[in-house]
Amino acid sequence: MFAGMQGWHLLIVLAVILLLFGAAKLPALAKSMGQSARVFKGEMKAMKEDDATRADSTAVDPPSVKDPGTDPETPPRA
């Protein structure tokens, strides 16, 4: 996507962004983007830890659900 961009292309893009948002709003924009990235990263980490906890709990204590009709020692219910 950005393979053909050179240094002067980036300067033009930065100049257009500066004209659109203004110099006063750029620090606030950068701060909000940084906070959003930090929150996203934290949520991803929490999801990975939650998945690991679930995997550990199912590996240690698998649920034992027994169907009484499939056990050869117990006759099927009528």
Sequence and secondary structure as in RCSB ss.txt:
>XXXX:A:sequence
MFAGMQGWHLLIVLAVILLLFGAAKLPALAKSMGQSARVFKGEMKAMKEDDATRADSTAVDPPSVKDPGTDPETP
PRA
>XXXX:A:secstr
  TT  HHHHHHHHHHHHHHH TTTHHHHHHHHHHHHHHHHHHHHHHHHHHHHHHHHHHHS      TTT TTS 
   
